[in-house]
């Protein structure tokens, strides 16, 4: 049975566990994502291009969903 990934809820849980706001968690995820997205290594860039998203760059929720879906299926998300 396929599990539904609820990235919004995951962010809420992290915020609650860390004692910070949801906005702070999203901000920190975005900062980490920007570090990766700005990496000039072609291998890293190719990995980021595999992340499905509606816009030019993924949202934190899109990244969480992408990663969790692959990990849940036992697939390396960047293979």
Buried (B, 14 or more C-beta within 10 A) or exposed (E): EEEEBBBBEBBEEBBEEEEEEBEEBBEBBBEEBEEBBEEEEEEBEEBBEEBEBEEEEBBBBBBBBBBBBBEEEEEEBEE
